[in-house]
Amino acid sequence: MKYSVIDISSSSISMVAAEVTERVTEIVFKDRASLTLLHYLDGHNLSPRGIEKLTEAVALMKDKCASLDVDVLYLIATAALRAVGNFEEVRTVILRETGLPVNLIEAKTEAYCDLIANRFFDTYERAVLLDIGGASIEICDLAGDGPDDMYCLDFGILNLRNKFVEKIQPDENEAKEIKKYISRKFDKAQIPEQDRFSTVVMVGATGLALYDLYAEYTGAKQTDGPRQMEYKKFKKLAKHLLSGSARSKLILDVAPEKLYAVGIAAVIAKTVFKRFGADNIVVSDRGVKEGYLHLIIEGKQSGAFYDFAKGGSFEPVAAKAEEAKSENAEQGKGNASEKKKVNATGMPAKKKQTASAEKAAEGTAASAAKRRGRPKKSEAAQAAEAKPAVKRRGRPKKTAEKA
């Protein structure tokens, strides 16, 4: 059976397809298309043009999955769409135009997917995972497995760019401000410092772009084994990306889709490497998509998916069960409420009263009965009413003649 996961990130849309058997999961295809959602933001919302571009990109990836004979397809979105104000509108349009439901991945789940996809790096000495994204940064202790071993920071390259950078690339002064800012954020999040980690495993598209720039700049591209970088050489690359005369040419030749991102990413990475005192830097080509797929296959994660054989999208069974359970609970509450309102005859049921309340009610009713109608008149009053009216005293009225 063939599975695929499409991931919407802040600067690209990517996919992975895998052949899954009882014993093994083999990645058979990967693809990535550049799409920077930053260019299509209208305030906090994704503009109509941005939604259109994103929908077109998702449709193209879906077509590639169809050509690969994929059976089941999951579409996920991470921090890029978590920060979008009109996410529900975006989700509705994508579902209507492509038939694909969007699974929005929360920060902790995103970090956990990264960790699961790169668990094999835990054989390295004191290894920590670093994922630098457009709208978030994830740091995970590869020796751990719980929430305390994962740090999710709610800012990334795009946030830092909007806050500190005027032109295409940050200059040295802007880089200093970025470094101060992220160091404060790291301190506030209580991210460990030196002597805790010695190996940093970088994941994600930005990490791969930094490695390609590093290999081109230093001439140290590897043909086999894990991609590795030396901290001293990486420092030289970071400095070149901030002030080098040919920095734009290097980026455009190697990673043009990351023109706005790699300078800031280099500052973040250098700050992390220095904070941990890492002397070994490894770059992985596995990330959230691979981790999410692994959890889906293992039954540890559920999500809405598209079934090519049935030609439609489906909610996860677990979600349906929870929804039905919730509906039954609400119905139960409603039925109980209705039962309280009517008695066996179908008439509104009277509320039970306490003994004191009943006594008070009886007293009130008795006093009310005494007060009903006009009080009876006394015999003297009745006799007075029976007497004829007394003639008026005083001068008689003038006749018309006298007037």
Buried (B, 14 or more C-beta within 10 A) or exposed (E): EBBBBBBBBBBBBBBBBBBBEEEEBEBEBEBBEBBBBBEBBEEEBBBEEBBBBBBBBBBBBBEBBEEBEBBBBBBBBBBBBBBBEBBEBBBEBBBEBBBBBBBBBEBEBBBBBBBBBBBEBBEBEBBBBBBBBBBBBBBBBBEEBEEEBBBBBBBBBBBBBEEBBEEEBBEEEBBBBBBEBBBEBBEEEEBBEEEBBBBBBBBBBBBBBBBBBBBBBBEEEEEEEEBBBBBEBBBBBBBBBBEBEEBBEBBEEBBEBBBBBBBBBBBBBBBBBBBBEBEBBBBBBBBBBBBBBBBBBEEEBBBBBBEBEEEEBBEBEEEEEEEEEEEEEEEEEEEEEEEEEEEEEEEEEEEEEEEEEEEEEEEEEEEEEEEEEEEEEEEEEEEEEEEEEEEEEEEEEEEEEEE
